[in-house]
Amino acid sequence: MTTFRSIALAPDAARTLAAVVAHQGGWDEGLIVAGPLFVIVGLLWLARSRAAKLVHPQPPTDNATPSSDS
């Protein structure tokens, strides 16, 4: 377990990183929300691009008109 004393003895870069992670400041909650949103947006983009590449079959054209002589 990291204590304040071990953080105080760490090099500057590690001390700064430890302070940011320990403080958090809400960035981790932002990642919890943004991460799934990015995944959903990415999957929607992928599905849309795949759907646009599909060949959409045209409905059959029936040239024969039904007669009302029956």
Chimera marker file (.cmm) of the C-alpha trace (Angstrom):
<marker_set name="trace">
<marker id="1" x="0.000" y="0.000" z="0.000" r="1" g="1" b="0" radius="0.5"/>
<marker id="2" x="1.310" y="3.417" z="-0.908" r="1" g="1" b="0" radius="0.5"/>
<marker id="3" x="1.582" y="5.864" z="1.934" r="1" g="1" b="0" radius="0.5"/>
<marker id="4" x="2.155" y="9.584" z="1.884" r="1" g="1" b="0" radius="0.5"/>
<marker id="5" x="5.693" y="9.059" z="3.121" r="1" g="1" b="0" radius="0.5"/>
<marker id="6" x="6.576" y="6.766" z="0.193" r="1" g="1" b="0" radius="0.5"/>
<marker id="7" x="5.031" y="9.254" z="-2.255" r="1" g="1" b="0" radius="0.5"/>
<marker id="8" x="7.046" y="12.085" z="-0.724" r="1" g="1" b="0" radius="0.5"/>
<marker id="9" x="10.263" y="10.125" z="-1.298" r="1" g="1" b="0" radius="0.5"/>
<marker id="10" x="9.403" y="9.262" z="-4.927" r="1" g="1" b="0" radius="0.5"/>
<marker id="11" x="10.902" y="11.103" z="-7.918" r="1" g="1" b="0" radius="0.5"/>
<marker id="12" x="9.029" y="14.148" z="-9.205" r="1" g="1" b="0" radius="0.5"/>
<marker id="13" x="7.301" y="12.405" z="-12.131" r="1" g="1" b="0" radius="0.5"/>
<marker id="14" x="6.075" y="9.537" z="-9.987" r="1" g="1" b="0" radius="0.5"/>
<marker id="15" x="4.972" y="11.961" z="-7.269" r="1" g="1" b="0" radius="0.5"/>
<marker id="16" x="2.995" y="13.989" z="-9.795" r="1" g="1" b="0" radius="0.5"/>
<marker id="17" x="1.370" y="10.883" z="-11.244" r="1" g="1" b="0" radius="0.5"/>
<marker id="18" x="0.529" y="9.612" z="-7.771" r="1" g="1" b="0" radius="0.5"/>
<marker id="19" x="-1.001" y="12.963" z="-6.849" r="1" g="1" b="0" radius="0.5"/>
<marker id="20" x="-3.151" y="13.019" z="-9.980" r="1" g="1" b="0" radius="0.5"/>
<marker id="21" x="-4.366" y="9.466" z="-9.480" r="1" g="1" b="0" radius="0.5"/>
<marker id="22" x="-4.944" y="9.959" z="-5.779" r="1" g="1" b="0" radius="0.5"/>
<marker id="23" x="-6.844" y="13.195" z="-6.333" r="1" g="1" b="0" radius="0.5"/>
<marker id="24" x="-8.743" y="11.912" z="-9.375" r="1" g="1" b="0" radius="0.5"/>
<marker id="25" x="-10.753" y="15.110" z="-9.695" r="1" g="1" b="0" radius="0.5"/>
<marker id="26" x="-13.565" y="13.429" z="-11.586" r="1" g="1" b="0" radius="0.5"/>
<marker id="27" x="-11.605" y="12.318" z="-14.635" r="1" g="1" b="0" radius="0.5"/>
<marker id="28" x="-12.151" y="8.668" z="-13.790" r="1" g="1" b="0" radius="0.5"/>
<marker id="29" x="-15.914" y="9.170" z="-13.643" r="1" g="1" b="0" radius="0.5"/>
<marker id="30" x="-15.660" y="10.864" z="-17.017" r="1" g="1" b="0" radius="0.5"/>
<marker id="31" x="-13.946" y="7.791" z="-18.418" r="1" g="1" b="0" radius="0.5"/>
<marker id="32" x="-16.623" y="5.554" z="-16.960" r="1" g="1" b="0" radius="0.5"/>
<marker id="33" x="-19.232" y="7.526" z="-18.907" r="1" g="1" b="0" radius="0.5"/>
<marker id="34" x="-17.202" y="8.334" z="-22.029" r="1" g="1" b="0" radius="0.5"/>
<marker id="35" x="-15.795" y="4.840" z="-22.560" r="1" g="1" b="0" radius="0.5"/>
<marker id="36" x="-19.105" y="3.069" z="-23.181" r="1" g="1" b="0" radius="0.5"/>
<marker id="37" x="-20.360" y="6.040" z="-25.208" r="1" g="1" b="0" radius="0.5"/>
<marker id="38" x="-17.347" y="5.799" z="-27.520" r="1" g="1" b="0" radius="0.5"/>
<marker id="39" x="-17.937" y="2.054" z="-27.874" r="1" g="1" b="0" radius="0.5"/>
<marker id="40" x="-21.628" y="2.583" z="-28.737" r="1" g="1" b="0" radius="0.5"/>
<marker id="41" x="-20.854" y="5.363" z="-31.221" r="1" g="1" b="0" radius="0.5"/>
<marker id="42" x="-18.152" y="3.221" z="-32.815" r="1" g="1" b="0" radius="0.5"/>
<marker id="43" x="-20.475" y="0.238" z="-33.166" r="1" g="1" b="0" radius="0.5"/>
<marker id="44" x="-23.232" y="2.414" z="-34.642" r="1" g="1" b="0" radius="0.5"/>
<marker id="45" x="-20.770" y="3.900" z="-37.132" r="1" g="1" b="0" radius="0.5"/>
<marker id="46" x="-19.577" y="0.414" z="-38.094" r="1" g="1" b="0" radius="0.5"/>
<marker id="47" x="-23.143" y="-0.891" z="-38.509" r="1" g="1" b="0" radius="0.5"/>
<marker id="48" x="-24.121" y="2.128" z="-40.599" r="1" g="1" b="0" radius="0.5"/>
<marker id="49" x="-21.107" y="1.798" z="-42.882" r="1" g="1" b="0" radius="0.5"/>
<marker id="50" x="-21.767" y="-1.919" z="-43.346" r="1" g="1" b="0" radius="0.5"/>
<marker id="51" x="-25.447" y="-1.292" z="-44.057" r="1" g="1" b="0" radius="0.5"/>
<marker id="52" x="-24.559" y="1.315" z="-46.674" r="1" g="1" b="0" radius="0.5"/>
<marker id="53" x="-22.382" y="-1.246" z="-48.486" r="1" g="1" b="0" radius="0.5"/>
<marker id="54" x="-25.156" y="-3.837" z="-48.697" r="1" g="1" b="0" radius="0.5"/>
<marker id="55" x="-26.871" y="-4.304" z="-52.031" r="1" g="1" b="0" radius="0.5"/>
<marker id="56" x="-30.501" y="-3.449" z="-51.534" r="1" g="1" b="0" radius="0.5"/>
<marker id="57" x="-32.637" y="-5.655" z="-53.782" r="1" g="1" b="0" radius="0.5"/>
<marker id="58" x="-35.157" y="-3.830" z="-55.908" r="1" g="1" b="0" radius="0.5"/>
<marker id="59" x="-38.750" y="-5.034" z="-55.688" r="1" g="1" b="0" radius="0.5"/>
<marker id="60" x="-39.720" y="-7.044" z="-58.758" r="1" g="1" b="0" radius="0.5"/>
<marker id="61" x="-41.396" y="-5.000" z="-61.416" r="1" g="1" b="0" radius="0.5"/>
<marker id="62" x="-44.535" y="-6.693" z="-62.644" r="1" g="1" b="0" radius="0.5"/>
<marker id="63" x="-45.324" y="-5.389" z="-66.112" r="1" g="1" b="0" radius="0.5"/>
<marker id="64" x="-48.499" y="-7.405" z="-66.352" r="1" g="1" b="0" radius="0.5"/>
<marker id="65" x="-51.456" y="-5.472" z="-65.084" r="1" g="1" b="0" radius="0.5"/>
<marker id="66" x="-54.216" y="-7.470" z="-63.490" r="1" g="1" b="0" radius="0.5"/>
<marker id="67" x="-57.291" y="-7.594" z="-65.613" r="1" g="1" b="0" radius="0.5"/>
<marker id="68" x="-60.694" y="-6.926" z="-64.173" r="1" g="1" b="0" radius="0.5"/>
<marker id="69" x="-62.400" y="-9.303" z="-66.634" r="1" g="1" b="0" radius="0.5"/>
<marker id="70" x="-62.716" y="-12.095" z="-64.068" r="1" g="1" b="0" radius="0.5"/>
<link id1="1" id2="2" r="1" g="1" b="0" radius="0.2"/>
<link id1="2" id2="3" r="1" g="1" b="0" radius="0.2"/>
<link id1="3" id2="4" r="1" g="1" b="0" radius="0.2"/>
<link id1="4" id2="5" r="1" g="1" b="0" radius="0.2"/>
<link id1="5" id2="6" r="1" g="1" b="0" radius="0.2"/>
<link id1="6" id2="7" r="1" g="1" b="0" radius="0.2"/>
<link id1="7" id2="8" r="1" g="1" b="0" radius="0.2"/>
<link id1="8" id2="9" r="1" g="1" b="0" radius="0.2"/>
<link id1="9" id2="10" r="1" g="1" b="0" radius="0.2"/>
<link id1="10" id2="11" r="1" g="1" b="0" radius="0.2"/>
<link id1="11" id2="12" r="1" g="1" b="0" radius="0.2"/>
<link id1="12" id2="13" r="1" g="1" b="0" radius="0.2"/>
<link id1="13" id2="14" r="1" g="1" b="0" radius="0.2"/>
<link id1="14" id2="15" r="1" g="1" b="0" radius="0.2"/>
<link id1="15" id2="16" r="1" g="1" b="0" radius="0.2"/>
<link id1="16" id2="17" r="1" g="1" b="0" radius="0.2"/>
<link id1="17" id2="18" r="1" g="1" b="0" radius="0.2"/>
<link id1="18" id2="19" r="1" g="1" b="0" radius="0.2"/>
<link id1="19" id2="20" r="1" g="1" b="0" radius="0.2"/>
<link id1="20" id2="21" r="1" g="1" b="0" radius="0.2"/>
<link id1="21" id2="22" r="1" g="1" b="0" radius="0.2"/>
<link id1="22" id2="23" r="1" g="1" b="0" radius="0.2"/>
<link id1="23" id2="24" r="1" g="1" b="0" radius="0.2"/>
<link id1="24" id2="25" r="1" g="1" b="0" radius="0.2"/>
<link id1="25" id2="26" r="1" g="1" b="0" radius="0.2"/>
<link id1="26" id2="27" r="1" g="1" b="0" radius="0.2"/>
<link id1="27" id2="28" r="1" g="1" b="0" radius="0.2"/>
<link id1="28" id2="29" r="1" g="1" b="0" radius="0.2"/>
<link id1="29" id2="30" r="1" g="1" b="0" radius="0.2"/>
<link id1="30" id2="31" r="1" g="1" b="0" radius="0.2"/>
<link id1="31" id2="32" r="1" g="1" b="0" radius="0.2"/>
<link id1="32" id2="33" r="1" g="1" b="0" radius="0.2"/>
<link id1="33" id2="34" r="1" g="1" b="0" radius="0.2"/>
<link id1="34" id2="35" r="1" g="1" b="0" radius="0.2"/>
<link id1="35" id2="36" r="1" g="1" b="0" radius="0.2"/>
<link id1="36" id2="37" r="1" g="1" b="0" radius="0.2"/>
<link id1="37" id2="38" r="1" g="1" b="0" radius="0.2"/>
<link id1="38" id2="39" r="1" g="1" b="0" radius="0.2"/>
<link id1="39" id2="40" r="1" g="1" b="0" radius="0.2"/>
<link id1="40" id2="41" r="1" g="1" b="0" radius="0.2"/>
<link id1="41" id2="42" r="1" g="1" b="0" radius="0.2"/>
<link id1="42" id2="43" r="1" g="1" b="0" radius="0.2"/>
<link id1="43" id2="44" r="1" g="1" b="0" radius="0.2"/>
<link id1="44" id2="45" r="1" g="1" b="0" radius="0.2"/>
<link id1="45" id2="46" r="1" g="1" b="0" radius="0.2"/>
<link id1="46" id2="47" r="1" g="1" b="0" radius="0.2"/>
<link id1="47" id2="48" r="1" g="1" b="0" radius="0.2"/>
<link id1="48" id2="49" r="1" g="1" b="0" radius="0.2"/>
<link id1="49" id2="50" r="1" g="1" b="0" radius="0.2"/>
<link id1="50" id2="51" r="1" g="1" b="0" radius="0.2"/>
<link id1="51" id2="52" r="1" g="1" b="0" radius="0.2"/>
<link id1="52" id2="53" r="1" g="1" b="0" radius="0.2"/>
<link id1="53" id2="54" r="1" g="1" b="0" radius="0.2"/>
<link id1="54" id2="55" r="1" g="1" b="0" radius="0.2"/>
<link id1="55" id2="56" r="1" g="1" b="0" radius="0.2"/>
<link id1="56" id2="57" r="1" g="1" b="0" radius="0.2"/>
<link id1="57" id2="58" r="1" g="1" b="0" radius="0.2"/>
<link id1="58" id2="59" r="1" g="1" b="0" radius="0.2"/>
<link id1="59" id2="60" r="1" g="1" b="0" radius="0.2"/>
<link id1="60" id2="61" r="1" g="1" b="0" radius="0.2"/>
<link id1="61" id2="62" r="1" g="1" b="0" radius="0.2"/>
<link id1="62" id2="63" r="1" g="1" b="0" radius="0.2"/>
<link id1="63" id2="64" r="1" g="1" b="0" radius="0.2"/>
<link id1="64" id2="65" r="1" g="1" b="0" radius="0.2"/>
<link id1="65" id2="66" r="1" g="1" b="0" radius="0.2"/>
<link id1="66" id2="67" r="1" g="1" b="0" radius="0.2"/>
<link id1="67" id2="68" r="1" g="1" b="0" radius="0.2"/>
<link id1="68" id2="69" r="1" g="1" b="0" radius="0.2"/>
<link id1="69" id2="70" r="1" g="1" b="0" radius="0.2"/>
</marker_set>
